[in-house]
Amino acid sequence: MPGVNIKRAGSDDLRFCVYKLIDQPGVYKIRGAVAGIVNGKSNLTKNTFTWDHQNFAGFFYDIYEDIGTERLIANINENKKLSIEYETRVHNKKFRFEDWGSFSVIGFLGEEYFAGYMDAPNTTDDILFEESKEKNLFSKMQLLRILIDNDDEMTITSGTPLRLEEGYELGIKSIDIDGNKVFLELSKDGAVVDSKVISPSKDGATMKDRTYYYKKNIGDFKDVVIIAAHFKNAFRGTDQDLATVDGLWHLSDTLTDVSKDTEYDKMKIQKVTQEAILMSNMDNDITLNRNKDISLMPGVSLKTADDDVLRFYVYKHIEITNDENYQIRGAIAGTLNGKSNLESNSFTWNPQNFAGFFYDINADVGTEMLTAKINEDNKISVKYETCIDAKKFEVGNWGSYSTIGFLAEEYFAGYLDTPETADDIPFEESDDENVLADGQLLKILIDNDDEMTIASGTPHKLEEGYELGIKSIDIDGNKVFLELSKDGAVVDSKVISPSKDGATMLDKTYYYKKDIGDSRDVVIIAAHFKNAFRGADQDLATIDGQWQLSDIPADLSEYGMMGAEKANGAILKISNAGRIHIENNDIHVKSPSVIAKPQLIIDKRAFPEFGDVVMEKGSENFDSTALKFSDNLRSMGPRKRKELQSRLENAIKPYKTSMKRADFQRYNLLIDATTKDDIPPKMVADALRDIIAYEVGEISLASALAILDARADTAIERNRIEGMVSFYGIPTSQELNQNDLEGITGKIKEHTGPGKLLYLRGNRIGRFVIGDDMKEIIKSGINIGGLYKSSFFSENLIKNANNQIVSDHLSFCSNVFEDDKYDAGTAISNSAIFMGNYSQYEIKFISLSNHLSKDAGNLIMQIGP
């Protein structure tokens, strides 16, 4: 999938990992697994946590030879004092160009280091060992960084030297007329340091004939080979000479001291053996206070969460410059140290063992999982899953939002309501607060509570070309006129009053909202102003909180191959199964826009005046019915209008503090229409449509389970499902209404042979609906096939209204409906039986069937057209 790849070792053993490729210049943190309180539980063992190459990608690891040598052990003492022990061991490793033999390698400070050359008995092909006078650097507690070790095939010419590291270049000076002898010259920083003649193309050429090597004295070590190149062939051309290199080796010419008592930041080497280096922070106290970055040793640091509970990880700084890249790898799956770590031929990566996935240590939020399953042919099938999670703004009074890790980046899914306050400005001022429901996500660019001062002459730079500037401040310093521009063009202006007496959150917050894709009026920029000051030369203001979303949406439909949901993503999605049996589970899912919504005007008992309008919800007659209601309202007597106004005001009053401002204004418009005749009927009709959709709130119920087809016998029994279940596809926000369903009566194909059965029995369930696949078939107007032959719904407690069923035959028995404000739903089938169903209130279940039995003890609720 975009941004995340899988790498497999080129060896007989199956070994593979995921990795994220970073190729953009910048400084990055490569974090390890999180230690402490994660998901509400401690993962420490006797107050200890260990990082190695499996859970910290910053440590050296060679997947091809399964070599990882580093380990960091953290032990937490009293008062959050931390003792750190670092251990690394020498390991034998083959050169990538294997004919050269082997060398000793050791991971140190997260990098690969050379410890010494190994002898290859019974051969002289181990040129680097043979030609080095000093073979073992580690014996004298010194190391050299390994810069290049590869067997990539590349061509060099007499006009273009081969660039190595640390300023070295290897060039062809000439090739003899037979193409046998190649005169090579090595330079560093432009100065020639070595030259040699090799004969890679002569008959019977030996390894020494084919290998260029350069050795030099490094410190106290004599004649150490630090550069080698294996030449496959050479060719003398008319215009230029050519040669092919298929093996390359390069060591740094700067020693790294690992002798006892050598200090590396807060760590000191305590012991060096023939095989290992041991370091600790014995002489340096480390305290794990909240929200701290603590440097441990060069390149490796420790980060603690800005939270009351202890949570921390180690990380490595890397810097990417132009034309460079870095692979952030996940844990290794397959055969490690001779044993397989696969379970049922599967391996799963999450934010704990793959640093490429998004994770927020302060909020303890990480939502992504990638599972790889191996089949008999060693082919890999991959399943990627992610879900939303709630997260607080850094400006705490703004409330919370839904975040989601997606394709290894953090994205915004929607704003969350904070009941009993209007300080949650981004939620209050957004019309479509749930962008995930519109099938898209937005990249989070800025979320901080850093304090900074901006001046009238210097606009504050944001991301994606936006700038926020002060145009003027009034003489009292109360009103600040702000202007937002993008790429130099003004896109918004607003006056805020952060310094006035009794300033509210709205007074102190600048916000900018715009349409993003299919989402309307989404707040994408917000800035909290602490104060403002009018000066003699320039005006000043202090910002202590910023928020910015990208205005370029990520369209989830583009990632259909990875199973992205079109609306509220289902926890469980099933298709092409042989048999489905879901029993005794507790499935709970949160929607990013579920809020405590009132159900006022759709209550037929409290407001019978709106009954006709409510009944026409979603139908083509709605507009005319709503306009007629507005006309009738004007013709009511003054006393009746006053009484309706009073009832509406009393009904809405308890919800005033928990309702979005835009929704509250719609109710106010309706209240005003009871006493004022100057409000256009069209405005009243529009307000009614929005209020009814808001109160019914079908799409706020998130999708918990999606059965995508009817190809398997399906049993869903004795589950508690807090969410929506869909059949024949994934639910979307653009649902079929009653008119759509009535239009398919008589178009269902009858099964003439065997068909699949659906049992929904003994569940406590939120709601069940028809999914998008069936919706497209229904809207096309063709006869409908691919249904369950028989569906048996029995002994279910159904919490929400507007349920939908389509089946060849339906048996609907002994079910209980809790919702008392709206009709239970609609069923379309060729034949149906309704028996022993119950509702406490008089609600209706619409069943449109050619053969219908409906009069067998259904209590209070009405079955039928």
N, C-alpha and C positions, 0 to 999 in steps of 0.2 A: 504494500500500500504506500501512498506517497509519504516520503520521509523516513520510512522504516523498511529495512531489508533483512534478509536471512543469509548468513554465510555458513557454508559447510566446509569442514576440514577435508583436504585432499588426502585422506588416509584410508586404510582398510576399515578402521573403526568408524562407526557412525558418531559424529560429533558436530554440533551446529549451535549457532546462537543468532539472536536478532541484533541488529545494530542500527543506530541513527547516524546518518552522514551529515556532518557539519562542514559546509564549504563557503560560508559567508565570513568575511574578515570580522574579527572582534575577540573579546575576552569571554570565556565561558567557564562555568562551574560544572565539573563532573562529580556528582555526589555518590556516596555510598548508601547502603541500606540505612533506614532510620532506626535509631535505638531509643528505648524509653517507653513512654506511653503512646502506643499506636492503636487506633481504633478502640480506644478506651481500656486497653490492657497493656501491661508491661511485657516486653519481650526480652528483658534482661534475665540472665541465669546467674543467680548468686551475685547480683549487682554487677555483672560482667557482660560485655558484648564484644564480639570478634568480627573484624572485617578481613576478607581475603579476596582473591581475584574473582570469586563467584558472586560476591555481593558488593564489590567496589571496583567499578570499571577503571578507576584511576591507577590501580595496580597493574604491573606488567603481567601479560599472559600471552602465550603462543598457542593458538587453537590447533595448529597443525601437528604439534608434538605434545600437546597437553602439558605444557610447562607453565606453572605459576609458582612463584617462590616467596611472596610477601604475605605477612600477616600482622595485623594491628589489634591489640587487645586493650580494651578500655575497662577499668575497674573503678566504680564509684564508691568513694569512702564516705565518712560522715561529712555533713555540711556541704554536700555536692562537690567535694574535692575529687579530682580525677587523677588516677595514675595510669600512664600509658606505657605499654611495652610493644616494641616493634621488633619483628624477627624476620630475617630473610636468609635463604639457603642457596648454595651453589648447586647447579644442575648441569648435566651434560646435554648438549644439543648439537644436532647436525647442521652444517651449513646448508643454506637453501640450494647452493650448488653442491650437491651431495658428494661428488668425487673428491672434494677437498677434505673430507673427513668431519671432525667434530671439534667443538670448543666448549669451554666452561662458561655458563651464563649465570647471572644473578640479577634479580629485580632489586632496584634500590631507589627509594624515593619516587616510586611509580614509573621508573624508566628502566630500560634494558641495558645492562652493563656487561662488559667482557671481563672475565676473570683469568683466562689462560687458554692456550692451545693444547689439544689432546693429540697424543700419538696414535696413528693408525698402523697397527702391526702389519708386517708382510706387504707393505706397499710404500712407494715414495710419492704417491699422488697427493699426499697431505702436505702440499707445498708450503703453506703458511706456517705449519709446525716446523717443517724441515728447515726453512730459511730464517726463522726467528732464533736469535741467540738466547734471549730471555723468553721462556715459554709461559711461566706462571706468575702473573702479576699479583694475584690474591695472596700468594705466600708471603708477600711483603706488604700486605694490607693496602694495596692500591687497585684501582679499577679504571677502565676506559669505557666511555660511552660508545655503544654500537650505533653508528649513524646509518649504515646501509648494509643489508644482507638480503640479496635477492637473486633469482635466476631468470629474471625477465630478459627477453631477447630484444636487443636494440642495435641500431646501425649508427656508427659514427663515421665522419668523413674528415678528410684532410683539411677542409675549410671550416668545420664546426666541431670543436672539441667537446668531450663529454664532461658535463658539469657535475662535480661531486659536492660534498659539504665542506664547510669551514674555509671556503675560498679556493679549494683545489680544482684543477681541471686536467683532464688527460686527453692529449691530442696526438693525431697521426702526423708525423713530419714527412714521411715518405714510405713507399712500398716498392720493393725491387721489381724489375721487369717481369719476373716469373710469378710474382704475387706470393712468394714464400716468406720473405723477410719483411717485418714491419718495424719501422723505427718510430718509437713512441717517446713522448716528452711530457713530464708531469710538472705543472707549475702551481704555485700558491700565491694568491693575490698578485698575479701577473709576473712573478719571478720564477724562473725554471729551478726546480729543486732536484730533478732526477730525469734520466733518459735511459732507454733500454731497447734492445732489439729482440723481438720474439719471432717464432716461425710457426704460426698456427696451421698453415696450409701445406707444409712439406709432407712428403710421404713418411709415414711412421712417426708423426709428431707425438711427443710425449706430453704429459701434463705440464711439465716445466716449459716445454716449447710453446705451449698454448697460453701460459699464464704470465701476465705482467704483475709484478709485485713491487711494493715500495716499503722499505724498512728504515726506521730511524731510531735514534736514541731519545727516550722519553724519561725525563727525570734521571733516576739511577739505573734505569733499564736500558740495556744495549740491544740495538738491532731488533726492534719489534716490528713485524710486518703490520702496517696499519691500513694499507690499501692493496687490493688485489682485483684483477679483472681477467676473466677467462674469455679468450677469443675463439669463436667457433670457426671463423675463416677470415680471409683477407682477399682483396681484389684491387688490382691496379687499373684505374680507368683512364679514359682520354682526358677528361676535364678535372677529375678529382679521384682520390683514392678512397676506398671504402673498406670497412671491417665490421663484423658482427660480434657483439659481446653478448654472452648468454650466462654470465655469472659475475656478480659484483659484490665487493666487501670493502667497508670503510669504517675505521675506528677514529674516534677523536684523538687529537694529539695533546690533549690536556688531561692530566691525571686527576682522579678523584680519590682523596685520602679517606680510608675507612679504618684507620688505626684506633686503638683504644683511647678513650677520653676526647676524641674529636667531637666537637659540638656542631649540631645542625639545628639552629634556632633553639627551641625549647627541649630538644632531644639531644642526648649525649650517648656515644657508643660506650657501652659498659663491658662488652666482651666480644672478642673475635676468635673463632675457632677455625680449623681447616675447612669447615663446611658452612659456617654461618656467621651472621652479624647480629648482635643484640643491642638495642638502644632502649632508653627509657627517659622519662622526664623527672627522674629522681631528684634532681637539683633545682627544678622549676615547678612551683605550685601552679596548678590550673584549677580554677573554680568554674563550675557550670552555671553561671548566672544566665537569666533569660535574655534573649535577643543579643547574643554575642557572637562575633567572629574571632576565633582564636587560632593564630598561626602555630602549627606544631613543628613542622620541618619544611625546608624549601619546597614550595609547590603544593604542600598538603596542609589543609587547615580543618578546623572544626566549627560547625555552626549549631547554635542552640535556638530553639523556638521562642518566639515572643508569646509565651503562654505561661499560665500558672503551673502547669504540669511539666515535668522534665522530658524533653524530646530533643534529640541531636543527631547529627551525622557528620562524617568526614567528607571532605571534597577536595578536588584537585583543580587548580587553575590551569587553563590552557589558553594560549593566544594563537589565533589563526590569522595569518597574513594572506596577501593575494596569492592565488594559485596553490594554496595549501588546503588540505582537508583533514578531518579527524573523524574516526569512527567511535561513537559511544556504544559499547557493546553491552549486552545483557548477560545474565548468567548462562553458563555453558550447559547444553542439554546433550544427552547421549552417554557415551562411554568415557568416564573420567577415572583415572587411576585404576583402569582395568575393570571397572564396574559401571553398570548402567544406572542412571538416576531417573529414567523414565518410569512413569506409572501408567499402566494400561496403554503403553506405547505413546504417551502424551507428556507434554511439558508445558507449563504455563508461566508466562512472564507478567509481572505487575510492577508498580512503582518501587517495590522493595528490592527487586532483583534486576530491574532494568532502569537505569538512570535516564534513558531517553524519554521515558514517559513523564508526563506532567505530574508534579507533586508540590504542594504548598505546605511547608513544615509548620508554619504558624497556625494554620487552620486544620492541619492534619487531613488534607484533602488530596486524594489521588484516586482516579476512577477507572483507569484503563486496564484491560487484561488482553493478552494475546496467547492463544493456545494452539500449539502445533501437534498434530497427530501423525504418526508414521504408519503407513500401510505395509503390506507384505513386500512390495517392490521398493521399499525405502523412499517412496514418494511422500511429500509432506503436504497435508491439508491444513489450512490455517483459519482460525476463527478469531475475530477481533470483537471485543465487547467494551462498552463504556456506558456510563450512566451519569446523571446529574447529581450534584451535591450542593447543599446550601453553604454559603460563605459570606462573612460579614465584610462590608466595605472597611477600608482602613480609616475612613472618616466614620466612626462608629454610629453617629446619629442618623446617617443616611440609611441604615438598616442592612439588609442582606440581598444577595442575588444568587441565582443558580449558575454554578460553574460546571464545566465538563472538560475532561481531558479528551482531545480528539486528534488523532494522527500525531500524537506526541507533543501537542501544544495545548495551552490553556485557552478555552473559549468561553464566551458568555452565552447562556441559554435563556435567561429571563430575569426580570426583577421580581422580588418577593415582597409581599405586603407586610408591614409592621403594624399590627392592630393597635388602636387607641392612640395613634399619633399621626401627625401630618408631616413629620420631619423626614420621612423616607421620600425625599424629593424625586430621585430618579424613577421610582415606581409611580408616585402620584402624577407626575407630569408626562409619563409615557402613555400613549394610547394603546398600542400593542406592546404590552410589557413582556410577553412570552414569544421570543423570536423562534424558539425551537418548534413551537406549534405551527409556524409558517414554513417549516422545513429548512431552516437555515441557522447558522451560528455566526457570532461575531468575535473576532480576535480581541482579547483584552490587551490594550497598549499601555495604559497607565492606571495604577491604583495605589495611591500613597497618601500619607498624611504629613509629608515633609513641609516645613515652614520656609517660605521664600518671599522676597520682596520684589514687586514689579513697579516700574516707573512709567510715567506717561510717554516718555520718549523711546522706551525700549519694550516692545511687545514680548510677551512670554511665549516661547516656542513650545509647541506640542508636537505630536507625531503626525505623519501623513500630510505635511504641509500646512497644518493649522497653526494660527497664532492668535493669542488673546491679548488685546491691548486696552489701556486706559485712554479714553478720549478726553474725559474731563471729570473733575470732582467739584461739587458745589462748595460754596464758601464756608459752610458749616462742617464740611467733611462727612456729610451723611449720605448723599446720593452720589453713586459712582456710575458714570456712563461708560459701558464696555462695548467693544467691537471685536467680533470674531471674523477672521479672514482665512481663506484657504488659497494657497498659491498666489497670494497677493490680492485676491478679490474678496470684498466684504460679503459674508454670507449671513451674518446675524448681528444684531445690536440689542442691548438690554440695559436697563437701569436697575441697580440693586442698592440696598441701604444697610450695609453691614454695621455701621457705627451709630445708628440712631438708637434712642432709648427703647428698650423692650424689643429689639430686633429679633424676628423669628428666624427659623432655619431657611425659610423661603426668602426672607430679606437678605440673608447672608450668602445665598447660593446662586451663582450664575449657572445656567444650564442651556444647552443647545440640543434641540431634537429635530430629527428629519426622517423622511421615509427611507427605509433601507430594504431593498428588494420588495418582498411581499408584506413587510411589517410597516405599520404606519406610525409616524411621530414617536420614534424611539429616542430617548435621551442618550446621546453618544458622547457628550462632553459635559462635565460638571466641575466647578471649582468653588471651594468654600473660602470665603473671605473673612479673615479674622478682624480686620479693621481697615480704615482708609484715612488718608491725611492729605490735605491740600497744602502744598508748599509754595514758596515764593517763586522758585525756578521750575519745579516739576511736581506733579502729583504722585503720591506713593500709596501702595496698598499691600497688605500682607495676605498671602494665600497660605492656608495650612491644610489643604486637602485637594487632591485632583483625581479625576476619573476620565478615562477616554477609551472608547471602543473604536475599532476600525469601521470605516463606512463602506468597506468591501465585504459583503457577506460570503461565508462558505456555504455553498448550496449542497445540501446533503444528497440530493438526487444524483449528483455527479459521482457519488461513491457507492452506487447501487451494488457493485460487485462485492463490496464488503458488508452488505446487509444493512445500510443505514436506514433508519425508520423515516417515514414521511411526516410523522407528527410526533406525539409524545412517545418516545422509544419504548418498545415492549421489553419487559424483563426477560420473557421467554417467548421465543418465536419458533414454530415447528412447521416443517413441510416435508413432503416425500417420505413420510414415516411408514413402516409396516404396520405398526399398531401403537396407539397413544393411550397411556393410562397415567393420569395425574391424580394422586390420592393423598389425603392427610397432609397437605402442605399449607404453610402460612405465607402467602405472597402479598407483599406490601410495596407499593410504589408511590413516590411523591411526585406531584406535578409542579413545575416551576411557577404556576400561576393559580394554585388552589388557594382561595381565600374564603373567609367566612362571609358568604353572600346572603343577603336577605331574600326572602321570597314573599313579596308583599302583594303586588298587583295581580300576580298569577294565582293568588289564593282566592278561589271562587267564593268562599264563605265571607271573607273579610271585604273583598271588593268585587261584588257581582257586576258592577258597572263595566268592568273591563273584560267580562266573560267572552263576548263575541270576538274581541280583538285577539285575546289569548288563544282561542280556538283556531284562528286562522294563521297562527304562527307558522312561517315557512311556506305558506301557500301563495298562489298568485292573486288571491283575493285580499291579501293582508292590507295593501295600501288603501284600497277602496273602503275596507271596513274601518281602518284607523281614521281616515278622513271623515267618514260618516260619524264616528265617535266624537271627533272634534266639533263637528257641526251640532251634534246633539248636546254637547257640553254647553255650547253657547245658548241653546234654547231652554236649558234648565232654569228653574226659578232661583232667585238669589239665595233663598234659605237652603235649598238643596245643594247649591254650589258651595256655600259656606261650610255646610256639614261635611261634604266630600273633602274640601281643603283641610279641615280640621283632622279628619281621619288619616289623610295622607301624611300630614305633618307629624302627628303622634306616632304613626307607624315607622316613619323614617328616622325619627329622633335618636333611637338607641344605636343606629348604625353610622351616625354622623362622623365619629372619630375613626372608625375602622374602614371607611369607604374611600375609594379614590375620588379625588376632586372632580374629575370629568364625569364619573358616574353620579356623584351627588348632584352635580349641576343639571343632569338630565331629569332627576326627580324634582328639582326646584322648578325647572321649566314646566313640568306637568302640574305642579302645585300652582304656579302662577297662572296657568291656563284655566284653572277653575274659577278665577276671579277677574281675569283680564281678557278682553276681547281682541286686543291688538296683536296677539301672537299668531303668526300664520299657521293654518291647519297642517301644512306640510312639515313644519318644525315639530309640531305635536306628534305627528305620525312617525317621524324619524326618531324622536325621543322614545316613543312607545316601543318601536322595534328594538332599539338598543337596550332598553330596560328589560324587556322580556328575554332577550338573548343573554343578558347579564344574569338575570335571576335563575333561569333554567340551567345555564352554565354547563352544558353537556361536555364541551371540549376541555373543561378544566380537569375532568377526571382522567388521570393518566392511564396509559395502556399497560396492563400487567401481563397479558397472555394473548398471543396471536396464533390461531390455527389457520394456516395459509391455504389449505385445500381439504377436500373431502375424500382423499384417497386411502384413508385408514379408518378402521373402527376406532372410535374415540370415546374414552370414559374419563370424565372429570368429576371426581367424587370426594365429598367430605373435606373440601378445602375452604380456607378463609382467604378470600381474594379481595384485597382492598384496592380496587382499580377496575379497569374495563377489560372485558374479554371480547375478542373479535373472532368471527368465523369468516372464511373465504377472503383472507387478506388482512392487511394492516389498517387500523382505523386512521382516518384523517379528519382534519378540522372541518372539511366541507362534506358534511354527512348528507345522506339521502333523507328527504323529508317524507311526510305521509303521502303527499301527492305522487312522489316518485314511486313509492312502494305500491300504491293503488294502481299505478299504470302497468304493472307487470302481472296483474291478476289474469289467470288463464294462460300465461306464457311459460309456465314451469313444465318441463318435459317429465313425463311419468317414467319411472323405472320399469322396464319390462323384464329385467333379469336381476341378478344379484347386485346389491349396492351396499354402501358402508353405513354404519349406524353411529349415532351420536347420543351419548348419555351424559346429561348434566344433572347430578343427583346429590342432594344433601349438602350443598355448598352455601356459604354466606358470601354473597357476591355483590360487587358494586353495580355493574351494568353489563349487558351483552349487546353487541352491535354487529352489523354487516361490514366487512372490510372492503378495501379499495379494489381488489380484483373483481369481486362480485358487483361492486358499484359500477365499474366500467361496462360490464356485460349488461347490466340492467339499463344503463343510460343509452346503450347502443340500440335497444329496442328489439333485439333478436330473442328467440326462444332460449330459455335458460336451462343449461345442463350443468353437470359437475357438482350436484348437490348431494347431501346425505339422503339416503333412501328413506330413513326414518330417524326422527329426533325425539328423544324422550327427556323432557324437563320435569323433574319431580323433587319435591321436598326441599326446594331452595328458598332461602331468604334473600330477596332482591331489594337492595337499598335505594336505587335511583330509578328515575322515570325514563321514558323514551327508549325502551329496549326494542331490538329488531331481530326477527327470526325469518329465515327463508329455508324451507325444506320440502321434500316431496310429500312426506307425511309427518304430522306433528302430534305428539301426545304431551299435553301440558297439564300436569296433575299435582295437587297438594302443594302448590307454591304460595309463598306469602310475600306481598309487596309492602314495603315500609313507607315509600314516598306517598304523601297525601296531597301534593300540590298540583300534580299534573298527570296526564294519562300514562298508563303503564307502558304502552308501546304498541307495536304493529307486528303481526305475523302473516306471512304469505305462504300458502301451501296448496297442494291439490286436495288434501283431506286433513282434518284436524279434530282432536278431541280435547275439550277443556272440562276438567272435573275436579271439584274440591279445592279450588284456589280461593285465596282469602286476602282481603284488604280491609283495614279498619274504616276506610273512608270510601265514598262513592267515586271511584275512578273507573276508567274504561280501558279495556284491552281490545284493540282492533284486530280482528281475524278475518282475512279475506280468503276464503277457501271455497272450492267447488262443492265439497262435502264437509259440513261442519256440525259437530255435536257439542252444544255449549250449555245445556240446561241441567247439568248434573251437579248440583250442590255448590256452585261458585257463590261464595258469600259476599254480599255488599257490592263487590266489583261487578261491572257489566262487561259481558263478552259480546262482541259483534260489531258490525259496521256502525 
